[in-house]
Amino acid sequence: MRAGDETGDIQTNEGMEIGKMASKALTLEEVHQGSYEVLKAFSKICDEQGWRWFLFYGTMLGAIRHKGFIPWDDDIDIMMPRPDYDKFRKFFMENSESLYPLKLFDKETVKDYPHFLPRVSDQRYHLVFDNEIDYGIGLFMDVYPLDGVGNDMDAAIKLTQKTKKLASLCFLTSRKKYATDNTERKLKMLIKFPAYLWAHLMGNQHYINRLNTLAQTYSYEDSKYVACTAWPAGKKYGHERDVFDRKVFDTTELVQFEDGKFPVPTGYDEFLTTTYGDYMTPPNEAGKKMHHTYTAYKVSN
């Protein structure tokens, strides 16, 4: 997320007017406040519907280390076991009008949405991305499915390795132009441009279809092992960071996040250590990077 001082009617990079915006771009603090409202509204719906869910990735880390947002983070991440995730999507599609200003963004609900992971957006805001088409999203929360990956660890790792490659190519289809983005390793730099060309040749829907099929290879309830097949973390610290015994996530506890309490897995220490290493030690200044490049606006009435 980046700040800006654009005023008046904002034009997207496609030259299309997206409506009357507040006179100034939101600050990161205002983005945090707006995103937090999405989390609280979603939490209330989950309580009413009885869905299992918990804070995930950077939001879980922020809750444990900072008791709130990581100061340089710019979105909310939550995870749901696949059976509850499917119920959530169905509910949001069937109740779209009554849920406003919340809106589900995925390939079924928004034709131009380019990502495999759905997002819950607050439509009282509007984001203008540096390198993505404008598909009308506001401040959002990423919703990750937790999938069963069977009862054999080696087979589970192979499955997540395959989905990681597909997820990376799917992400490249969302880019309007080639850019290095957050890529740092020289080898990845070398292969990223041909991968970008290949991804655009195959098309966004191709990768979403393949990821959908692979993500549901195994039943969640019948699997010993689970993983976020939609966006695997990959290998680091000399080991895989994706496949876990399901018992790590089977129970949750409430922890402080900003002025509320929200669920995290009881096994959060194992997850965070495996994913981030020494997660209680903040990174150096070079590591304090925001993941998205957009300017956020409040939509005027």
N, C-alpha and C positions, 0 to 999 in steps of 0.2 A: 504494500500500500504506500502511496506517496501523496504528499499534500500538494495543493495547488491553489491558485487564486482566480480561476476562471469565473466569469460572471454571466448572468443572463441565460438565454437559451443555449444549451450545449449541443454541439454537433458531434456525432460519432465520426470515426475515421472513414466510415462509408458515406459520410455527408448527409446522414439522415438526422433530422431533429428528434431528440428524445424527450422533449418536454421542458417545462419550466423548472429550473433547479434553484436551490438556495444559492445565494450570491457567492459563497465560498465553499471550497472543498472541505470535507470533514477532517478534523485532526485525528491522529491515531487514538487518542483518548475517547473521542466521540464515536469512532468505529468500535472500540471496545464496548462502550455503553450500549450502542445499538445492537451489536452482536449478542451481548449478554441478555437483552430482552428476548431475542429469538430463543436462546437456550432456556430461559425461564418459562416461556410460553410452551415450548416443546415438552419440557419436564412435566408441566401440568397436564398436558394431553396424555403423556405416557402413564402418569399416575391414574388418570381416569380410565384409560383403556387396559391397564394391566400389562403393558409391554415391558420386556426386559431391555435395559440399555445401560450404558455407562460412559463417562468421559473417556476420551481416547487420545493417543499420540500427544501432541503438544499441550492440549488442554488438560489431560491427566497429569502431565509433568508440571504444568503451571499450578494445578491445585495442590500437588504434594510439595513442590519446592517454594512456590510464591504465595500460596493460598488465594490464587486468582490468576489472571492472565500473566503469561510470560511477558515482560514489559515490551518486547519488540515483536511479539506475535500479532497476527492480524486476522485471525478467524477462530472459529470454534470447531472442534472435532469431537464427534461422539460415535459410538459403535453399538450395533444391535445384533444379537444372534439371528441367523438367517430366518427362522420362523417368525420372529417378531418384526424383523425388517420387512418381510413380505406383507405382514398385516399393516404396518405403518404406511407403506406405499399405497396399498389398496384404500385405506382410510382417507389419505390425503387426496387421492384422485376422486373418490366418491363424495367428498365434502369440501371441494375446492372453494365454493362461494362462501360458506359459513366460516371457513378458516381464515379468510382475508383479514389482515394483510399478509399472513403467511401463505407461501406458495411453494409447491414441490416443483423442482427443476430436475428433469431427467429427459431421456430421449423420447419417451412416450408423451410427456406433457408439453415439452417445448422442442419443436422440430430442430431448431438451430443449436440446441444445447450440445456441446461437443464432448462431454465427459462421461465416463462410465459410472462414476460415483454420483448419486443424487445430492442435491443441496436443498435445504429449506431456507427460503429467502423472505426477507421483510420487504414488501413492495412499496413501502413508504420511502425507500431509498433507491438510488440507482448508481451502478458502478460503471465506469468507463475504463476498460482495460487497455494497456499499452499495446498488447500483441494478440488480442482475441477479437473476434467479431462481437458486436453488441447483440446479445440475446436477451436483454431486458432484466437482468438479475439485480437484486438489491443486496444489502448486507446479508450474509449467509452463514449457514452452519453445514459443514460436511457430515454426511451420514454414511458410515462405513459398515458394510455387512460383515459379520463374523461367520465364516463358512466351515462346515465340517470337511476335513480332508482325509478321512479314512482312518485306518488303524495301523498303517505301516509308515514309520517315520521317513524312510528313504523315498517312498512313493509320494508322500506328502511334500517333501522338499522339491522333488522334480516337478510336481504340479505348480508350486508357487514360483519356481524359477521360470516356468513357461508363461505363467500369467504376468509376471513382472515384465518380461520382454514385450508382451502384448500391451500391457498398460502403458509402458513407455512410448510405444508407437502410437497408441490411441491419443496420448497427450500431445504428441507432435502434430497430429491432425488438427488440434485446436489452435495452433500457431498460424497467424496470418502470414508471417514472413519468418525466414530462418533467423534464429538468434541463439547465442550461447546460453542465455539465461543464467542459471546457477551452476552450469557445468564447469568443473575446475580441472579434472584430470585430462592430460593431453591425449591419451588414447581415446577417451570418450569424445573429445573435440573432433578427432579425425573421422570417427564413424558417424557423428551426429548429422552432418549434412546429407550424406547418401541415405541415412535412415529417414531424415525429414522428407526427402524426395519420394522414397519408397512408400512411406506412410500416407502421403497425400495421393499417391497413385492408387493405393488400395482403398482408401476412403475411410472415414470415421465409422460408418455403420458396420463395416467389415469387422473391425476390432471389437466394437461393442457386442456384436453377435457372438464372436468367439469367446470373449470374456464371460458373457452370460452363461454360455454352455459349460465352460470349464469350471466356473464358480459353483455350479450345482451338480458336480460330478458325484458327490457323496451327500448322504443325509447328515444334517447337523446332529440330530439326536442319537444317531447310531455310530458316530465317529468318536474315537478316543482323542484324536488330534484335531485342532482347529487352527485357522489362519485367516488373515485378511487377504484373500486371494485377489481382491480387486486392486489393491495397492500395496504389494509386499515391500518390506523395507530392504530386503537383500542381505548380502553377507557383509559383516564387519566384525572387528575384534576377533577375527579368526573363526567365526562360527555364523551359522544361519540365525537370522533374527525374526523369523516369520512363523514358524510352526511351534505350537505350544500344546501341552496337555490341556484338555478342555477344563479340567478342575481348576486351573488358574482363574477362569472366568465364571465358574459356576455359581459363585456367591459374590455379593457386593457389600460394600459398606459406604456410609455417607461421609464425605469430607468437605471441608470448607473450600468454596470457590467464590471470590468476591464476598457479597453479603448473604450468600445462600449456601445450602449444603446439597451435594449431588453425588450420585453413586459412582464408585470406582470399583474394579475387581478387588476382592480380598487379597488376591495374589499380585497386587500392583507392583510390589518390589521386584518380583521375578520378571515381570513384563518390562518394567522400566530399565532394570539392569541389563537385560538381554538386548533391549532396543537401543539404549543410549549409553551404556557403560556406567561411569560414575555420574549418575544423573543429578545428584545434589550439588555438584560443583558447576556453576554457570560457565559457559564458554568465554573465551577471550573476546575482545571487541570485534575481531574479524569474523567470529562465529555468530554474532548477533545480527542475523539477517532475517528480513521478512520474506515470506515465500511467494507473495503475489505482487504484481505490479499493476495497480489500478488507482484511480481517483474516485472517491466516494462523495456523493451528494445527497442531500435531503430533497425529496420531491415536494415542491410547493403545492398548496391546495388550489 
